[in-house]
């Protein structure tokens, strides 16, 4: 299997793909929903809320952080996570533009 030729796609297409890939797991969506519903930084509450192992939560948080969707700050021995506003706005804008670009022709196929 060959490598994906990302250079043939626009920066926006590659960026949106990377962000969507980072959230394309039900556990990551659940984590983001918990952070959003708390409307604050979350420090270690995710294990109790989601019922997943700490190691599993940590791996998902790492993926979200590496994509820039969340940010973490150290609070004592814990890391607290919150949504990264600029990336979230970018994701919201690009995904909205993408989904809004479809105009139902009325009949198709």
FENUR-V559231 format. One line per field, one symbol per residue. phi: phi as a letter, one per 40 degrees, with the letter a starting at -180 (. if undefined). psi: psi as a letter, one per 30 degrees, with the letter a starting at -180 (. if undefined). burial: 1 if it has 16 or more other ideal C-beta (glycine too) atoms within 10 Angstrom, else 0. A space follows every 10 residues. Layout:
# FENUR-V559231
phi=???
psi=???
burial=???
This chain:
# FENUR-V559231
phi=.cccccccbc dccccccccc ccbcadcccc ccccccccfa cbbgcccccc gbcdccdccc cccccccgcb bbbcbgcbbb baccdccccc cccccccccc ccbccgaaf
psi=kllkifffll eeeeeeeeee efghkeeeee eeeeeeffhl kkjgfeeeef glleeeeeee eeeeeefgel lkkkjbflkk klkjeeeeee eeeeeeeeef fkjjfekk.
burial=0000000000 0000110010 0110001101 1100100000 1110010001 0100001001 1011101111 1100000011 1111001101 1001000000 000000000
